[in-house]
Amino acid sequence: MQSSTRWPRFAEPFRRTLARTVGLAAVAGAVLALQRHDLKLLLPLAALALWFSLGGHYIELAFLNGVRARIPQGRLAQAVVRLLVWSSGGVLLYVSMAATARALPIEAPPLRLWWYGGFLLIGVELAVHAVLAIRGRPNFYNGRG
């Protein structure tokens, strides 16, 4: 088992996390509602998007503060395990989102597409980490984040 001293613990004020993730979910909900030409879907769709914005943040925290220090520090091992964490977390978020959708006044996504959540979260996280890379921050691509 590797020492956890190489990887600093990631922490962010909850208020900042909540503002960013709710903002992203609201934008996603607005885009989807406008795409469907039905603004009354804004809040239900934003609530579903919150599963991936806020939930995705906590999946990433689980890797950064829980899993990362327990695996070899090699670049390949870190990248593969991170992708597996994102994929399995995405499946969990998709199933949770689909269950939530059944309680809302919208058409729920089919549970048989549970595997889609893994690809969705990987895509979202890779896009977020691309933005971090552009800003010169630690990220998946440079192995520092």
N, C-alpha and C positions, 0 to 999 in steps of 0.2 A: 504494500500500500504506500502510495506517495505521500509525502508531507504536504499539508495544506498551506504551508507558508508561502509557496510560490504564487498562489492565487489569492488575491485580496477578496474579502467578502464584499459583495455588491449590496449597496443600500441606497434607497431613494426615499425622500419624504412621501408619505402616503398621499398627501394632498396633491403633489405634483403628478404622481402616478395616476390618481383618479382623474385629474383634469385632462391629462393627455389621452388616457384610454377612453373616457366618456366622449371627449371631443372627436376622436377617431371613429367611434361607434356612431355618433350623431351624423358625421359626414357620410359614412357608409350607408346608414339608414336613409339619409336624404337622397343620395345618388340612386339607391334601389327604388325608393318611393317615386322619384321623378321618372325613372326608367319605366315604371309600371303605370305612370300617369295617375297615381292615387296617393295624394298627400296624407290621407288618414292612416296610411301604412307606415308613416315616418317613425312613430314611437315603437310599434311592435318590431319593426325591422332593426331599429337602433338597439333595442333590447337584445335581439338575437346577435347582432354584431358585437355587442359587449362581451359575449362569451369568448370570442376570438381576440378582441383587443385586451381586455383585462385578464382573461384566462390565459392568453398567450404570454402576457407579461409574467404571470406566476409560473408558467411552465418553464420559461427561460430562467427565472430565479431558482427554480428547483435544480436546473442544470448547474448554474453558476455557483450556488452556495451549498449544494448538496452532493451532486454527482461528480462534478469536475475534479475535485480534490481526491477522489477515490479511484480514478483511472490513471493509466500511464500518461505522462506529460507529453508524449510524442504527438506531433501535429495530426497525423492520420487517425490515431486512436481518439483524440479529442473531437475531431470533426465527425467521425463515424458515430460515436456515441451521442454527440449533440444532435445529429440528424435523427437518430433513433428516438431520442427523448422528444424532439419536436413532433415526429410522426405519431408516436403513441399518445402524446398529449393532445395532438390534433384530433385523433380518433375519439378520445374522451370528450373533448370540447364539442365535436360534431354531434355525438350522441346526446349530450346534455342540451345542446341547442335545439335539436330535433324534438326532444321531450318537452322543452319549454314552449316550442312553437305550437304544440298541441293544445296548450292552455291559452293561446292567443288567437285573435280573430283573423288568422291568415292561413294560407295553405302550408302545411308543415312539410319540411323536406323528408324524403323517404329514408327510413332507418336502414334499408338494405344498402345504402350508399355510405355506410359508416367509414369505410376505408378512405373516402374522399377527404375527410377531415384531416388525415395525416398529410396528404399532398397540399391541402389548403394552408395549413399552419406552416409547413416548410416554405411554401411560396411567400407567405406573409413575412416570416422571419428573415428570409433571404433578402427581401425588399427592404426591410427595416435596417438590416445590417449593411446593405449597399448605401443607404443614406448615412449611416454612421461612418462608413469608409470615406465617403465624399467629404464629410465634415472632419476627417482626420481623427476620429475617435476609435477606441478599441472595438474590434468587431470580429465576426466569424472569418472573414476573408484574410485578415492579417494575423490571425491566431492570438491576438492580444486580448480579445474580449470574450 
